[in-house]
């Protein structure tokens, strides 16, 4: 039994090392996109922190969702965050599953390049929107009388740049239209819907986003308009941005060592075609058959003897 466990552990370690080598090469080619996307996550957090200084508490706006859904309250507000954390962590773990699971369908680095592009495009629109108009926050810590509803003037620029993470993110006010939670949830679910393989998981993921939408309203983190705008804005952004991005090459089972074609390995691909009897030029991929000393090429008969004699 111990021998079997040791052998399987050795196979798993070799698989992880092989996959890591592939992903490191991809990261070396795409590190600028990954780094740029991660830096913008900080810029987005900084923008949400900045708008809190402009927030002014006031009467909660009339909202249909607030009439239909009872408020969870401060004691049960964690339910919404728990579901969001589950969606977030599940997607992150799925993107790293090629390191463990044999059936490799995606490249982790390329998936995250795509996801970060979606997030950045949506967050740019969100920043423009919530800085255009500041609404009175409906959450309990943003209402009149709460000490967290208004931020005092910062003593230094460092206080703003540090964002007071994570408290400043969890107790922010003013960054309402549209919901950041819905941006992440919809981008993750749409990405899995396209590249995931489990149909049941796709159904559960979409159901989870619908429930997430209702919980956001019930916990009074956002108005109903914030959630509705997020639904059509994120889906439209992902649809159009996805058309502009190069498609991720799908990996077949057992093709773990194959990298997507890039500038560095084009010559290797051409050599592979030549070894198999095919030219690297697509114009030379024409069917040829030899019949009685004659070569048939696209319906034209060429005599071998004539070619030899220089005719």
C-alpha positions as CSV (number, residue, x, y, z in Angstrom):
1,X,0.0,0.0,0.0
2,X,2.8,2.4,0.9
3,X,4.5,1.5,-2.4
4,X,1.4,2.4,-4.3
5,X,0.9,5.7,-2.5
6,X,4.6,6.6,-3.1
7,X,4.4,5.7,-6.8
8,X,1.2,7.8,-7.3
9,X,2.8,10.7,-5.4
10,X,5.8,10.5,-7.6
11,X,3.6,10.7,-10.7
12,X,1.7,13.6,-9.4
13,X,5.0,15.5,-8.6
14,X,6.3,14.9,-12.1
15,X,3.0,16.1,-13.6
16,X,3.2,19.3,-11.5
17,X,6.8,19.9,-12.5
18,X,6.0,19.4,-16.2
19,X,3.0,21.7,-16.0
20,X,4.9,24.3,-14.1
21,X,7.6,24.4,-16.8
22,X,5.0,25.0,-19.5
23,X,3.2,27.7,-17.5
24,X,6.5,29.5,-16.6
25,X,7.3,29.7,-20.3
26,X,3.9,31.2,-21.0
27,X,4.2,33.6,-18.1
28,X,7.6,34.7,-19.5
29,X,5.8,35.6,-22.7
30,X,2.7,37.2,-21.1
31,X,4.0,38.7,-17.8
32,X,3.3,42.3,-18.9
33,X,-0.4,41.5,-19.3
34,X,-0.6,39.7,-16.0
35,X,1.3,42.4,-14.1
36,X,-0.8,45.1,-15.8
37,X,-4.0,43.4,-14.8
38,X,-2.9,42.9,-11.2
39,X,-1.8,46.5,-10.9
40,X,-5.1,47.7,-12.1
41,X,-6.8,45.7,-9.3
42,X,-5.0,48.0,-6.9
43,X,-6.0,51.1,-8.9
44,X,-9.6,49.9,-8.8
45,X,-9.4,49.5,-5.0
46,X,-7.7,52.9,-4.7
47,X,-10.5,54.5,-6.7
48,X,-13.2,52.9,-4.5
49,X,-11.4,54.1,-1.5
50,X,-11.1,57.6,-2.9
51,X,-14.8,58.0,-3.7
52,X,-15.6,57.2,0.0
53,X,-14.2,60.6,0.9
54,X,-16.9,62.2,-1.2
55,X,-19.7,60.0,0.1
56,X,-22.5,61.9,2.0
57,X,-25.0,59.7,3.9
58,X,-28.7,60.5,3.3
59,X,-32.1,58.9,3.0
60,X,-32.1,55.5,1.3
61,X,-33.5,55.8,-2.2
62,X,-36.7,54.1,-3.2
63,X,-35.9,50.6,-4.5
64,X,-38.1,47.8,-5.7
65,X,-35.7,45.1,-4.6
66,X,-35.8,46.5,-1.0
67,X,-39.6,46.1,-1.0
68,X,-39.5,42.6,-2.3
69,X,-36.5,41.2,-0.4
70,X,-36.4,41.5,3.4
71,X,-33.2,42.9,4.8
72,X,-30.7,40.3,6.1
73,X,-29.3,42.8,8.6
74,X,-25.9,43.2,10.0
75,X,-25.9,39.8,11.7
76,X,-26.6,37.9,8.5
77,X,-24.8,40.0,6.0
78,X,-22.0,37.4,5.9
79,X,-24.2,35.1,3.9
80,X,-23.7,37.2,0.7
81,X,-19.9,37.4,1.3
82,X,-19.7,33.6,1.9
83,X,-21.3,32.8,-1.4
84,X,-19.1,35.3,-3.2
85,X,-16.0,33.8,-1.6
86,X,-17.1,30.3,-2.6
87,X,-17.5,31.4,-6.3
88,X,-14.2,33.2,-6.2
89,X,-12.1,30.4,-4.7
90,X,-13.8,27.7,-6.8
91,X,-12.9,29.5,-10.0
92,X,-9.3,30.1,-8.8
93,X,-8.8,26.5,-8.0
94,X,-10.3,25.4,-11.3
95,X,-7.8,27.6,-13.2
96,X,-5.0,25.7,-11.5
97,X,-6.5,22.2,-12.0
98,X,-4.1,21.3,-14.9
99,X,-1.3,21.0,-12.4
100,X,-3.2,18.1,-10.7
101,X,-5.7,16.6,-13.1
102,X,-4.6,14.5,-16.1
103,X,-7.2,15.9,-18.5
104,X,-5.6,19.2,-19.4
105,X,-8.0,21.5,-21.4
106,X,-6.7,25.0,-20.6
107,X,-3.5,26.9,-19.9
108,X,-3.6,28.7,-16.5
109,X,-1.6,31.8,-17.6
110,X,-3.6,32.3,-20.8
111,X,-6.9,31.9,-18.9
112,X,-5.9,34.6,-16.4
113,X,-4.7,36.9,-19.1
114,X,-8.2,36.7,-20.6
115,X,-9.9,37.1,-17.2
116,X,-7.8,40.1,-16.2
117,X,-8.6,41.8,-19.6
118,X,-12.4,41.4,-18.9
119,X,-12.0,42.7,-15.3
120,X,-10.0,45.7,-16.3
121,X,-12.5,46.7,-19.1
122,X,-15.5,46.4,-16.7
123,X,-13.7,48.2,-13.8
124,X,-12.8,51.1,-16.0
125,X,-16.5,51.6,-16.8
126,X,-17.3,51.2,-13.1
127,X,-14.9,53.8,-11.9
128,X,-16.2,56.3,-14.5
129,X,-19.8,55.6,-13.4
130,X,-19.5,55.8,-9.6
131,X,-17.4,59.0,-9.8
132,X,-20.0,60.6,-12.0
133,X,-22.7,60.4,-9.4
134,X,-22.4,59.5,-5.7
135,X,-25.5,57.9,-4.3
136,X,-26.2,57.6,-0.5
137,X,-25.2,54.1,0.5
138,X,-27.9,51.7,1.5
139,X,-25.7,49.5,3.7
140,X,-25.9,49.8,7.5
141,X,-22.4,51.3,7.8
142,X,-23.1,53.9,5.1
143,X,-26.3,55.3,6.7
144,X,-26.8,58.5,8.7
145,X,-25.4,58.2,12.2
146,X,-22.7,55.6,11.3
147,X,-19.1,56.6,12.0
148,X,-18.0,54.8,8.9
149,X,-20.4,56.7,6.6
150,X,-18.0,59.6,6.1
151,X,-14.2,59.4,6.1
152,X,-12.3,62.1,7.8
153,X,-9.8,64.1,5.7
154,X,-6.6,62.0,5.3
155,X,-3.5,63.2,7.2
156,X,-1.2,62.0,4.5
157,X,-1.2,60.7,1.0
158,X,0.1,57.4,2.4
159,X,-3.1,56.9,4.2
160,X,-5.0,57.0,0.9
161,X,-2.5,54.8,-1.0
162,X,-2.6,52.0,1.6
163,X,-6.4,51.8,1.2
164,X,-6.7,50.5,4.8
165,X,-6.9,47.0,3.4
166,X,-9.0,44.9,4.1
167,X,-11.2,47.1,6.3
168,X,-11.3,49.9,3.8
169,X,-12.6,47.5,1.1
170,X,-15.2,45.8,3.2
171,X,-16.6,49.0,4.7
172,X,-16.5,51.2,1.6
173,X,-19.3,53.6,0.6
174,X,-20.1,55.5,-2.5
175,X,-18.9,53.0,-5.1
176,X,-22.3,51.8,-6.0
177,X,-23.1,51.8,-9.7
178,X,-22.3,49.1,-10.6
179,X,-21.6,46.1,-8.3
180,X,-18.0,44.9,-8.2
181,X,-19.1,41.6,-6.7
182,X,-21.2,41.0,-9.8
183,X,-18.3,41.9,-12.1
184,X,-16.1,39.2,-10.6
185,X,-18.9,36.6,-10.4
186,X,-20.1,37.1,-13.9
187,X,-16.6,37.2,-15.5
188,X,-15.7,33.9,-13.6
189,X,-18.9,32.1,-14.5
190,X,-18.8,33.2,-18.2
191,X,-15.2,32.0,-18.5
192,X,-16.0,28.6,-17.0
193,X,-19.1,28.4,-19.2
194,X,-16.8,28.7,-22.2
195,X,-13.8,26.7,-21.2
196,X,-15.2,24.4,-18.5
197,X,-16.2,20.8,-19.2
198,X,-18.8,19.9,-16.6
199,X,-22.3,20.9,-17.7
200,X,-23.8,20.3,-14.2
201,X,-21.2,22.7,-12.7
202,X,-22.1,25.3,-15.3
203,X,-25.7,25.2,-14.3
204,X,-24.8,25.4,-10.6
205,X,-22.5,28.4,-11.4
206,X,-25.2,30.4,-13.1
207,X,-27.7,29.5,-10.3
208,X,-25.1,30.7,-7.8
209,X,-24.7,34.1,-9.6
210,X,-28.5,34.6,-9.6
211,X,-28.6,33.8,-5.9
212,X,-25.7,36.1,-5.4
213,X,-27.6,38.9,-7.1
214,X,-30.5,38.5,-4.7
215,X,-28.3,38.3,-1.6
216,X,-26.5,41.5,-2.6
217,X,-29.8,43.3,-2.6
218,X,-31.1,41.6,0.5
219,X,-27.9,42.5,2.4
220,X,-28.4,46.2,1.2
221,X,-24.8,46.3,-0.2
222,X,-26.1,47.7,-3.4
223,X,-29.3,49.1,-4.9
224,X,-31.2,46.9,-7.4
225,X,-30.0,49.1,-10.3
226,X,-26.4,48.4,-9.4
227,X,-27.0,44.7,-9.9
228,X,-29.1,45.1,-13.1
229,X,-26.6,47.4,-14.7
230,X,-23.8,44.9,-13.8
231,X,-25.7,42.0,-15.5
232,X,-26.0,43.6,-18.9
233,X,-22.8,45.7,-18.8
234,X,-20.4,42.8,-17.9
235,X,-22.0,40.4,-20.3
236,X,-21.7,42.9,-23.2
237,X,-18.1,43.9,-22.3
238,X,-17.0,40.2,-22.1
239,X,-18.8,39.5,-25.4
240,X,-17.0,42.3,-27.3
241,X,-13.6,42.0,-25.6
242,X,-13.6,38.2,-26.2
243,X,-14.0,38.8,-29.9
244,X,-10.9,41.0,-29.9
245,X,-8.7,38.6,-28.0
246,X,-6.9,35.7,-29.7
247,X,-8.5,32.4,-29.0
248,X,-6.9,30.1,-26.4
249,X,-5.7,26.9,-28.1
250,X,-7.5,23.9,-26.7
251,X,-5.3,21.1,-25.3
252,X,-6.1,17.5,-26.1
253,X,-5.7,14.8,-23.5
254,X,-2.1,13.6,-23.3
255,X,-0.8,16.8,-25.0
256,X,0.6,18.3,-21.8
257,X,4.0,19.1,-23.3
258,X,2.7,21.0,-26.3
259,X,2.9,24.8,-26.1
260,X,0.7,27.1,-28.2
261,X,2.3,28.3,-31.4
262,X,4.3,31.5,-30.8
263,X,7.1,33.4,-32.6
264,X,9.8,31.4,-30.9
265,X,8.6,28.0,-31.9
266,X,7.3,28.6,-35.4
267,X,10.5,27.1,-36.9
268,X,10.1,24.0,-34.8
269,X,6.5,23.6,-36.1
270,X,7.7,24.0,-39.7
271,X,10.4,21.4,-39.2
272,X,7.8,19.0,-37.8
273,X,5.7,19.5,-40.9
274,X,8.8,18.9,-43.2
275,X,9.6,15.7,-41.3
276,X,6.1,14.4,-42.0
277,X,6.4,15.2,-45.7
278,X,4.5,18.5,-45.7
279,X,5.9,21.9,-46.6
280,X,5.5,24.8,-44.2
281,X,3.7,26.7,-47.0
282,X,0.0,26.1,-47.1
283,X,0.1,26.4,-50.9
284,X,2.1,23.1,-51.1
285,X,-0.5,21.1,-49.1
286,X,-2.1,19.8,-52.3
287,X,-2.9,16.1,-52.8
288,X,-0.5,14.2,-55.0
289,X,-0.8,10.6,-56.3
290,X,1.6,8.7,-58.5
291,X,0.0,6.5,-61.2
292,X,2.1,4.6,-63.9
293,X,5.1,6.9,-63.7
294,X,2.9,10.0,-63.7
295,X,2.2,12.5,-60.9
296,X,-1.4,13.6,-60.6
297,X,-1.6,17.2,-59.1
298,X,-5.0,18.9,-58.9
299,X,-6.2,17.1,-62.0
300,X,-3.1,17.9,-64.1
301,X,-0.9,15.1,-65.5
302,X,2.9,15.8,-65.4
303,X,5.2,13.2,-67.1
304,X,8.2,12.4,-65.0
305,X,10.3,11.8,-68.1
306,X,9.6,15.3,-69.4
307,X,10.6,16.8,-66.1
308,X,13.9,14.9,-66.1
309,X,14.7,16.0,-69.6
310,X,14.1,19.6,-68.7
311,X,11.0,20.1,-70.7
